[in-house]
Amino acid sequence: MPLLEVGRRTEEPSLSDWLEHWRIDSWLLVLLLLVSGLGLVVLYSASGHDTDAVWAQGKRLALGFVVMVAVAQSPPEWYRTASPWLYGVTVLLLILVLILGDAAKGAQRWLDLGVIRFQPSEMMKLAMPMLVAAYLHHRLLPPSIGTMSVALALVAVPAMLVMQQPDLGTALLMIAAGGFALFFGGLRWRWIIGAVLVVTAATPILWHQLHDYQRGRILTLINPERDPLGAGYHITQSKIAIGSGGLFGKGWLEGTQAKLDFLPESHTDFIFSVIAEEFGLIGTLFLLLLYLGIVGRGLVIALRAQDTFQRLLAAALSLKFFVYVFINIGMVIGLLPVVGVPLPLISYGGTSAVSLLAGFGMLMSIQTHRKLLSN
């Protein structure tokens, strides 16, 4: 890195110079590191002091941050140009998953390429909002009925493929990301209200399209006591853990619900319950403030974006992250059905974390290249 010339003096580059050189947004970086660090601390407790699990997750997060920095180096125009290709390839991979994918626990979501095993639906969480934003970038806004129909088809095709795996949680996140891109593209309220009425009217048909276990989760949400030792066990134990944490929590490594194996999936989908039990209401509010800071910074970047593609993509990625958090916390506290959405950057798992951090790399690209254009 070149040294900065100030008059006749030569100064070492500051940290802000270094971050700017690598196209890194300092606000996002600090918030993401805090959430990820908290996640590793909680994972050590939730996994029963399993240092191998913490080490494995640490390596995945490190890979994710490397991917984030790498993604931030390319200008947003590159992602707009590449979006049709990335979308097309990922649709083909989703079709391959249905034909050749690895099946586990009743779902077929993974492709095993020998050297790597990954979930193409995570790629689609980025590819689809990119293509919708790129498509709207070239159209007159607010969108006409024809434009909106094409954009909805771009959202519906991958969402239907993912629902066949079945993975309702990921499909909902995709629909949310595409929907936010359309909303910020000027989607009229009467169309939104019309879509809500159509979905409401089609509820009986949609109900029969769900798998038995999905209908069971919705019925359990309405009445958790209908099967307390079966379908209602997760949510009952989760509520006990959250309630027992109180205001300040029981303390790190002192949570009994996870330690005594009462709380299923305590290190993955239900890790928020561990945070609430060990750190109490104060700890959960701190985490929520970090999440709100990330979403808020993303929306600020969207507002400052210099063209339609950048603005729509930044808004879609930021609000998709919000929906991620909302669905996970909503399901562990019993407000939403259990749909298998992890807590972002906290739950154990690699593909989701890398995908999320790649999205933040795009946000940093939009922010830092905006500065270059302004200069």
Helices and strands as residue ranges (DSSP letters): E 4-6, E 9-11, H 15-21, H 26-46, H 51-73, H 76-100, E 102-104, E 107-112, E 117-118, H 120-137, H 145-163, H 168-184, H 189-201, H 203-209, H 212-222, G 224-226, H 233-245, H 256-259, H 271-304, H 308-332, H 351-374
